[in-house]
Structures are given as structure tokens and as C-alpha cells.
């Protein structure tokens, strides 16, 4: 039997690169969509095993010729805080989504998997299930909701299997050091005198990137799975202050000071990021997961190797 052909968008990003790496290890044939000038540093260990497709005017025709069995849509423009309310950047994401859906219809793909966000729920101060009403309060969240609705309508019309994964908080190797956990790790490695932080009173249910990939691989492999929206989240919510202290505890001799309460909180920042996972666990399954201590050690080891 020939290996399934899987198209991945956003393959050069944090999540997409990990998904691609594990799919290749599982003997899938991976097609990677990228721009001509994309930086492939996250893919350097498996770059030669990817069939690359450059985004150009012939994009749809090229992919249709390759006829992917599964599409995993990880790409999204404008994920950083300073772009989340730029409606023009956020709306630009609709074009690629529409192209991918049309490709899926022509190729009759077995599964269309796309990454959504907890931002679709808006402000959160509790753990939420997929039944929670969406109330996005950023342009990013609003366009994600529009795209989710588009996927549901299109795939229903064309009888395609679809899965919209609402992602919460993640961490691990190859994440940009602009984000909370790698920023602290990098600052400690660099022996900064101090790290200025917010109060750290929000609670985030962090999930290790390898575990996110395990969930996606379960979805790829399992047949007869129910279409719909699924939360993907860690199970234990930690105060960000305690998370920072936990990271620092891995650096036994550091003199770096963690200064909490220096930075102001962002407007409308959620007090808790945690998604209930009952639906995914019951419908699709639950893989063995990485403890927070082990995940942090592996993440710290990676950033030390890059120093």
C-alpha cells in the first residue's frame, strides 16, 4: 500500500514543522507549501524529505496534480499580538483557505484538518468546551470564526470530512523567542540581569508541542471520525508566575531576577486558557502525554543547544 499523501501549509512555522517532522517519521509522503523566500531553518533536519510546492499562480493546478489524500492547514498570517487587530492582514487568510477547500473538493481528499484558536471564544476566565458560544473580541478571532464556518459549510456541501482544531497554549523547541516560555528560557541562557514580566496571574493549560502532534496524528490515522470542532489543550492550568518560576528552577546557578508586575496586562487578556478535551478523547482518542517538567527540560535543552 502506498503511503498517504499529506499536504501541509505553514510547514516552516512552529507547529507545521513539528507536524511535518512526525508525519515523515511515520512514513507519510509530505508535500510542503511555502513561499519562494521562506526561511527553512525549522525544517533543516528533514528538508530533503519534503516535496516542496512554491506559492505562485499555478498553485492550485500543481497541488491538484499531486492529489493529496489529506490537507493539514497550519498557515496563518498575523498571529502576533501587534497584528491580531489588523483586519486587512487577518482577512488575507481567507484566500488561501478558499483555494485549499477547492483543491480538496477536486481531489476528493479524505480529511481536511485546519487549525483554529481559543481566540474564537473571546475573553475567557474558565475552562470551556466546544459548546461554549464564540464571542471573538479581536480581528484574529473573528476571521478564525468566519473561516471555521466556511469550512463547515463547504465540506458539508461537498461531502468532505473536516476537522477544526481550536488550539489553546503550546510550547516546545523551535518556538519563536518572542513568546512567553522561550523568552524566559532564552533570557536565562543569556544570563540577563533581570526579566521584566506582567503580574503572571493568568492561568494557562500549556501542552507540549509533541503532544499536539500526537493528537493530530491520531486524527490522521483514525477512520470514521466525527466531523466538527475540537479543542486541543493541556489538562493542567498553571499560573504564568509559577510557570516562570518553574523554568527558572531548571537553572540552578542563575542570578537573573524575575520582576513580576512590571509590564502592564494587555487589554481584554483572558484570565484562563484551558479547553475541555472530553469531545476529542471520546470521539478520537487520547495519547500518552508529556509531563510539564519533562516538556520544559526538553525545551530548555533545545534552546541551550542553539546558544
ZAMI-942399 format. One record per residue (C-alpha): y, z, x; residue in one letter. Coordinates in steps of 0.5 Angstrom, whole numbers, padded with zeros to 4 digits, always signed. Example, Ala and Ser with C-alpha at 12.3 -4.5 7.8 and 13.67 -1.06 7.14 Angstrom:
% ZAMI-942399
-0009+0016+0025a -0002+0014+0027s 
//
This chain:
% ZAMI-942399
+0000+0000+0000x +0007-0002+0003x +0012+0004+0004x +0017+0004-0002x +0024+0001+0000x +0030+0006-0001x +0037+0004+0000x +0042+0010+0002x +0049+0010+0001x +0053+0015+0005x +0048+0015+0010x +0053+0016+0016x +0055+0022+0013x +0053+0030+0013x +0048+0029+0007x +0046+0022+0007x +0044+0022+0015x +0039+0028+0013x +0036+0025+0007x +0035+0018+0011x +0032+0022+0017x +0027+0026+0013x +0025+0019+0009x +0024+0016+0015x +0019+0021+0018x +0016+0021+0011x +0014+0013+0013x +0019+0010+0008x +0023+0004+0009x +0030+0006+0009x +0036+0001+0008x +0043+0004+0010x +0049+0002+0007x +0055+0002+0012x +0062-0001+0014x +0062-0005+0020x +0066+0000+0024x +0062+0006+0021x +0061+0012+0026x +0053+0012+0027x +0053+0019+0031x +0050+0023+0026x +0044+0017+0026x +0043+0016+0033x +0036+0019+0033x +0034+0014+0028x +0039+0009+0028x +0034+0004+0031x +0029+0005+0025x +0034+0004+0019x +0035-0003+0016x +0043-0004+0016x +0047-0007+0011x +0054-0008+0012x +0059-0008+0006x +0062-0015+0005x +0063-0020+0000x +0055-0021+0000x +0053-0014-0001x +0050-0015-0008x +0046-0021-0006x +0044-0018+0001x +0041-0012-0003x +0038-0016-0009x +0034-0020-0003x +0032-0013+0000x +0030-0011-0007x +0030-0003-0006x +0025+0001-0010x +0030+0007-0010x +0037+0008-0009x +0040+0014-0007x +0047+0014-0008x +0051+0019-0003x +0057+0016-0001x +0064+0018-0004x +0071+0017-0002x +0076+0023-0002x +0071+0030-0001x +0076+0034+0003x +0081+0039+0000x +0087+0035+0001x +0084+0028-0002x +0081+0032-0009x +0087+0031-0013x +0089+0024-0010x +0087+0020-0017x +0087+0013-0013x +0082+0015-0008x +0078+0018-0013x +0078+0012-0018x +0076+0008-0012x +0069+0011-0012x +0067+0007-0019x +0067+0000-0016x +0061+0002-0011x +0058+0006-0017x +0058+0000-0021x +0055-0005-0016x +0050-0001-0015x +0048+0000-0022x +0048-0008-0023x +0043-0008-0017x +0039-0003-0020x +0038-0007-0026x +0037-0014-0023x +0032-0010-0018x +0029-0006-0024x +0029+0000-0019x +0024+0006-0020x +0029+0011-0019x +0037+0011-0019x +0039+0018-0016x +0046+0020-0015x +0050+0026-0012x +0055+0030-0017x +0058+0036-0016x +0060+0043-0018x +0067+0041-0019x +0065+0037-0025x +0064+0044-0028x +0071+0046-0026x +0073+0053-0025x +0067+0058-0024x +0066+0065-0024x +0059+0066-0026x +0052+0062-0024x +0052+0056-0029x +0046+0052-0032x +0047+0044-0034x +0048+0046-0041x +0055+0049-0039x +0061+0045-0041x +0064+0041-0036x +0071+0042-0035x +0074+0039-0029x +0080+0041-0026x +0081+0036-0020x +0081+0029-0020x +0075+0029-0016x +0071+0033-0021x +0074+0028-0027x +0072+0022-0023x +0065+0025-0022x +0064+0027-0029x +0066+0019-0031x +0061+0017-0026x +0056+0021-0029x +0057+0019-0036x +0057+0012-0033x +0050+0012-0030x +0047+0016-0036x +0050+0010-0041x +0048+0004-0036x +0041+0007-0034x +0039+0008-0042x +0041+0001-0044x +0037-0002-0038x +0031+0003-0039x +0032+0005-0031x +0030+0012-0029x +0036+0016-0027x +0038+0023-0024x +0045+0026-0023x +0044+0032-0018x +0050+0037-0018x +0051+0040-0011x +0054+0047-0010x +0055+0050-0003x +0051+0047+0003x +0051+0048+0011x +0047+0046+0017x +0047+0041+0023x +0052+0035+0023x +0057+0038+0018x +0064+0037+0020x +0067+0043+0023x +0073+0043+0018x +0068+0046+0013x +0067+0054+0013x +0061+0055+0016x +0061+0050+0022x +0069+0052+0023x +0067+0059+0024x +0061+0057+0029x +0065+0053+0033x +0071+0058+0034x +0066+0063+0036x +0062+0058+0041x +0069+0056+0044x +0071+0064+0045x +0077+0063+0040x +0081+0070+0041x +0081+0070+0033x +0079+0066+0027x +0084+0067+0021x +0081+0067+0014x +0082+0068+0007x +0080+0074+0004x +0073+0072+0003x +0072+0075-0004x +0069+0069-0007x +0061+0068-0007x +0057+0062-0005x +0050+0061-0006x +0049+0057+0000x +0043+0052+0001x +0041+0050+0008x +0041+0042+0008x +0034+0041+0010x +0032+0045+0003x +0037+0040+0000x +0033+0034+0003x +0026+0038+0000x +0029+0037-0007x +0031+0030-0006x +0024+0028-0003x +0020+0032-0009x +0024+0028-0014x +0023+0021-0010x +0015+0023-0009x +0014+0025-0016x +0013+0021-0022x +0014+0021-0029x +0020+0026-0028x +0025+0027-0034x +0032+0023-0033x +0038+0027-0033x +0043+0032-0030x +0040+0037-0025x +0044+0043-0021x +0042+0044-0014x +0044+0050-0011x +0042+0056-0007x +0039+0062-0010x +0043+0068-0007x +0050+0068-0007x +0054+0071-0001x +0061+0074-0001x +0064+0069+0004x +0067+0075+0008x +0060+0077+0009x +0057+0070+0011x +0063+0070+0016x +0060+0077+0019x +0053+0075+0019x +0055+0069+0023x +0059+0073+0028x +0053+0078+0029x +0049+0072+0032x +0054+0072+0038x +0053+0079+0041x +0058+0079+0046x +0064+0075+0043x +0071+0078+0043x +0073+0074+0037x +0076+0077+0032x +0075+0075+0024x +0082+0076+0021x +0081+0076+0013x +0086+0076+0008x +0091+0072+0013x +0090+0065+0009x +0092+0064+0002x +0087+0062-0003x +0087+0055-0006x +0090+0055-0013x +0084+0055-0018x +0079+0056-0013x +0072+0058-0016x +0070+0066-0015x +0063+0064-0015x +0059+0057-0013x +0052+0058-0016x +0048+0053-0020x +0042+0056-0024x +0036+0052-0022x +0031+0053-0027x +0031+0046-0030x +0029+0043-0023x +0024+0048-0022x +0021+0047-0029x +0021+0039-0029x +0020+0037-0022x +0018+0043-0017x +0020+0048-0012x +0019+0047-0005x +0019+0053+0000x +0026+0054+0002x +0029+0057+0009x +0032+0064+0009x +0039+0064+0010x +0038+0068+0017x +0033+0062+0020x +0038+0057+0017x +0044+0060+0021x +0040+0061+0027x +0038+0053+0027x +0045+0051+0025x +0048+0055+0031x +0043+0053+0036x +0045+0046+0034x +0053+0047+0035x +0051+0050+0041x +0047+0044+0044x +0053+0040+0042x +0058+0044+0046x 
//
